[in-house]
Structure formats: structure tokens, C-alpha cells
Amino acid sequence: MKKQLHITLENLDWELFCKRGALLAHFEKDELVLGMGDSLPEGDIKFFQMDFFNERKWEYTPEIICIAKLDEFNFLNSSIQIPETIGNEDDIYLKDINRAMDEFNENFEKVVLISRQSYKRSGIELKALISCLIKARLGLNYGIWDENGGILGSTPEILFSKDKNSFKSMALASTRPVDKAHELLNDSKELFEHNLVIKDIKNKLSGQSKLQVGETGIEIFGNLAHLRTDISFQSSLEVDELSSLLGPTAALGGFPRDKAQDFIKSSQYFKKHSDRKFGGVVGIEKGDSAYALVAIRNIQWDKDSYWIESGGGVVKESKVENELAEIRRKRKVIRDIFFNEEV
């Protein structure tokens, strides 16, 4: 049986990597695992991806692995002019948010809704997008792709990290521009939203042991700030089971989970884009260790177009104009990573 080959960055075949590959932060922000080539039946390192509703899973055990520090990529140098804009779907988002505001009650408290901006795919090489992502030094990088399309992004949110039976997770929710980060800890709407995420995770982990919830603080991601609360626990669950149990959290789905997901599946956006990976899971397994990230803050593509999705948590106290401004700010953070200017 063919064994997984480990190489150094200087021996990386970029053509092969960009044809079919994956990358993921390797248990720390400043190191990346790169995988490329055909998928093997087994190997030391395996990438996995799950869609938003955990209904589909993809596994990739690449034939070649490269682990490198971000500083080793300083030879990369790319600058991409923004491609021709197809348009955004904020009008659909507004229809969905207004319907949600009308339906909130004591049994349905929060839902996360998204919109997208699309661009024509016009000769931009994947290597250039990867270069821009690594140069940005934002969050935790991830990506997985083949010749038909893929996803590439940098997320502030860890779904879980696993070391044998010990796990770490986090509640990450609520958003402000970074210059107004201090407002998050004193805003009743944002604290309410964040506490729903903590409650949701605690409920899901009620059957696990040694559950501990840390203090809430501020997480900075580019020009955005979020509330973050670290959570730790012990469990004998397998990676697949835990991914399905935790994801999507109330930060990406809503609360209660069933009510929110029913609403999302009936939303105008989902009816148009049912093959949703935004907010799903991208992770890596290596022996008794695993690392799973929440797939937000990304660019996706197929053979015809690129698109950037962004979303935000909506509660009864939300103001529609503020929520719309928030998803546009988030979209701009990702656009500015990959593209130089807007046309």
C-alpha cells in the first residue's frame, strides 16, 4: 500500500498542490499543514470537511504532506485586482431577516442569516489566493479544493481541538468594529446573543465530563472584534460524533438549534443555495489528536465564479440596518484579504 510522503516546503510542487490540495492551521496559528495529490486509503494525517447541516462529509488523506511555519512562506508575493462583480444578495437577506423578526418568540430566540457577494472567475491562480491568505496573518487558515472548486479562508473560531480524551472549544459571537470593541462587554443585545451560544454549547456537552467554562473576553480579527469564551471538557466521542454534536453552534445556526435550523432551511437564501458549506467544519486528524475549525471568513469558487458569504446572529432586539452593516463589514474583511480594490 502506498504510504503518505512527508516533504519540506522547498520541495513543494505548486502545480500539484493547486490541482488538488488542502491546508489547515496545525494546532497553532503560525504553522500550516499542506496536503496534496491523490487521496490514499489511509495515512498519518487526514483532512475532513462537513457541510453546515452535517448531512455530508468529505475526507481527504493526501499522498503528500508538508508542515511549515508561516514565516517560511515569505517568498510568496501576490497582488490581485478585484474581479468583475456579479452582484450581492442583500435583498434576499433583508427578506429573511424581516421574516425572522416577525417569528421570534419565547421558543425561537436567535437565527444566523447570511448573504453573499459574487464575482466572475477570471484567470486568477489559486497560488495567488493562497499567497494573499498567508500574507494577511489573520486568524486560523484553512482550505480544501480540487479542479472543480473549493474553499479557502481564515477563521477566528475553533469548533474543537482534541488531545486524546481532552477537548477545548469556544463560544465566539457578537461583533463590533475593532475601535468599538469595548462596547461588546456592555451591550445587552450582544451579551444576550453570546450567552445563548454558551448555553447552547453547555447543553450539547451536558453528557460529557469535566466541563469548564472560562471568562468572557474580546477576540480581535482584523478590523473586527468578537466576544469569546473558552470551554474545556473530556469525552470519549469520536471526531465525527463531536463535529455533529457541536456544529453548528448557536453562533452559526441559532437557538434553539432545531427551530433555527428549520428556519434556515426555509429561508430564501437556502432555497437558492442549498449546497451550503459556509459555517460548516474543516478539520484534520493525526493519531489521537484532531483540530476542527468553523468554516467562516472565506472565499469559495466553482468553475464559473467566486463568492464571499457573511452572516450575523439575529435576535428580537436586533436592528435590521445594524445587522446589514455587520454582514457588509465582515464581507469587506475577506474581500480585502484577497483583492486590492473594488471596481
N, C-alpha and C positions, 0 to 999 in steps of 0.2 A: 504493500500500500504506500502511496506517495505521502511523504512527510512534509509538514509545514516548514518552509525555509525562512530563516531569520537573516536579514541583511542590514547593512548600515545605510544611512541616508545618502551618502555619496554614491552608492551603487543602485539607487532607486531608478527604475525605468518609468519615467513620467508618462510616456505614451501608454504603457500597460496600466499604470495607476489610474489614468483618466478614462480609460476604456471601461474598466470595472474595478471599483475600489470602495474603500471606506476609511474614515478617520474618526478618532474619538479621543477626548482627553483621557489620559491614563492615570486615574485616581488622584491627579493633581493638575492644577491649572496650567503649569508650564511644561507639560510633557504630552506628546501625542503618540498614539498607536496608529499606524497606517497599515492597511491591508489591501492586497491587490491580486488580480488573476482569477483563475477558476476557483470554484468552491470545492473543498475536499469533504469527504465523509466525516472526518474528524481531525482535530488539531489542538495545539496548546491554547490558542486564542480563537474565540468565536464572537462575531458581531451578531446582534439581533435587533429587529425593529418590529414594533406593534403599532397598528393604526389607533386612531383616537378612541374607538369603542372596544378595543381589544378583541375584535372579531377576526382579524387576520394577523398572522405573524410571519416574518421572513427571517431566515437565518443565513449567515454567510461565514463560512470558515475558509478564509483566503489561503491560497497556496503560498503566498509570500507575506511576511510581516516585517515591519520596520518600526522601531521605537526610537524617538528622537526628542530632544529638548527644543522648545520653541526658538531659543537663541541660535540653534543650528540652521534655521531657515532664513537667516539674514541675507542670503544671496538672492532671495526672491524679490522681484521688483515689478509690480504691475500697477497700471492705472487704467481704469475702464471708464469710457464715456457712457453715460446712461443711454440705454437703447430706446427705440421709439416706444412711446407709451400707448398701450391699447386702451386703458381706462381703469377706473376703480369701481367697486360695487358698494359704495357707501349708501346708495339709495336702498339697496336690499337690507343693509344693516339697520337703517332707520326704521324700515317696516318691521323688522324682527324685534328691535328694542322697544318700539311703541306697543307692540302686542304683548311683550313680556311685562311691561309696566302695568298694563291693564289686568294681567292674570295673576300677579303676585298676591299671596295671601299667607296665612299662618302655616300652611302646608307646602308652600313653594316660596323660598326666600331669596334665591340667587341663581342666576344663569350667566354663563360666559358666552358672548356672541362675537363673531368675527366678520371681517371684511377682507377684501384683497385688492391689490393693485397689480395689474398685468402689463407685461412688456413683450414686444416681439423678440424672438430669439434670432440674433443677427451676428453670427460669426464670432461670438465671444468664447474663448477657450476656457475649459474648466480649470486649467492650471492657473489662469489669471484670477478666477474667482477664489480659488484656494489661497493664492498668494495674498489677496486682499483680506481674506478672513484671518489669516495668521498674523498679518501685519497689524491688524486692528487691536489685538491683545485685549479683547473683550470677552468676559465670561468663559464658558467651557465649550470648546469647539467640538463639532460632530458633523458627520456626513456619511451618506451611503448612496451609491449610484451604479448604473450600468449604461449601456448605449441608448436606452430608451428614455432615460430621465433620472431624476434623483432629488436629493435634499441636502442642503449644506447650511449650517448655521452656528450660532454661538448663543448658548442659553445660560441664564443665571440660576436655573432651577435643577437641582438633583432630585430625582424620584427616590433613589436609594443607593447606598453603597453597602457592599456585603463583604465581610471578612469572617469566613466560617459561619457561625450562627449569630454573629453580632452585626447589627444593621444601623445605619444612620439615614435619616431622611430630613425633610424640612417642609415647613409651611411658608410659601412665598406668595404674597398677594398685595394688592393696593399699589398705586403708582402716583408719583409726583415728578415734575421736573427736578433735577438734582439741586437746583438753587432753592427749592422749596421743600427739601427732604424733611426738615424739622417739623413741618406741618403734619406729617403722617402719624406721629405718635400722639397727636392731639385732635385728630379729626374723627368724629364719631362714626361717620359713614365708612371711612377706610378701616378703622379698627373693627367695626362690625363685620365687614367683609372678610378681614384677615382672621378674625376669631371663628368665623364659620369654617374656614379652611382647617384651622387647628382642630375644631370639633369633629369635622369630617374624618380627618386622619386618625384621631383618637378612637372614634367609633369603629373604623375599619380595623384598627390594631388591637381591639379590646381582647381578642383571644390570644395575643402574644404576651411574652413575659418581659419584665424589667423595663416597662415603658416609661420614658422620662421626657418631659417637655421643658425646653430651656426658656430663657428670657427673650422677649421680642426686641429686635433692633432694626437697624437700617442696612439694606444691601444696595450698593451702587452698581449700576450697569450703564456705562457710557454717560449720557446726559439724563438718565432716568434713575429714580430711587424707588425702592420697594420695602415693605415690611417683611422681615424674615424671622422665623422661629425654628431653631434646630430641635430635632426629635431623634431619640435613640431607642432601640429595643432589641430583644433577642427573639429568634424564630427558627423553626426547622423547615419552613416553607421553601419550596424550590423557587428559582428565579421567575419562571413563568407564572407561578401562582401568585407571587408577591406583586409582580407587574400588573396582573389583572385585578388584584385586590386594591392596590393603591391608586392606579390610574384609570381614568383621570381623577385627580383630586378636585376638591371644590374650587381650587384656584383656576382650573381649566374646564371644569364641567359645570358645577353649580351645587346647590344644596336645597333639599335632599337630592342625592345622586339620581334616583330613579325619575323623579319629577323633572329635574333639569335635563337629563338625557332624553326623555320623551319630548320635551320642548325643542331641544336642539334638532332632533330627528324630524320634527315637523316644521322647522324654520325654513324660510325661503332660501337662505344660503345653502343649507344642507340638501334641499331638494335639487339645487343646481349643481352642487359639488359633493356628491355622496362618498367619493373616494378620498376621504379626509385623513391625512397623516399629521397635519398641524396639531400640536398638543398631545401627540402620541408618545411613544417611547423609543429611544435609540440607546442601545447598551452594548456591553462587552462582558464576556465571561472568560475567566482564566483560573482554572482549577477551583479552589474553594472561594475565590473572590469574584465579585461582579460589581459593575458600575452602570447605573441606568440614569439617563438624562431625559428631561421633559423637552420634547421637540418643539420649542418655540424660538422666536427670533431667527428666522431662516429665510432662505430663498429656495424655491423649488422650480423644477423645469420638466418639460417633456420635449418632444421633437419640434414643437411649434412656438412655445412661449416660455417665459419666466413669470413667476408670480411671487409676491410677498404678502403673506397673510398676517394680520394682527388682530388681537381681541382684548376684551376687558370684561371684568365682572360687573354685572348689573344687579342692583338691589332696588327695593321700593323707594329708597331715599335718593337714588341716582338722578342726576340732571342730564337729559339727553345731550345737550350741547357740550357738557364736560366729557361725557363718555366718547362722543365722536372725536373731540380734540385729543383724547388719550390714545385712541387707536391710530390716529394720524401721526402722533409723536412717535409711537412705537414703530410704525412703518418707516418713518424717516430714519430712525436709528439704524435699521437694517439696510435701507437704501444707501445711506452714507458710508456703510462699510464697503459695499461692493461697487458703487458708481460715483463718479466725480461730481456730476451736476445734473440738474433736472432740465429737460427740454421744454 
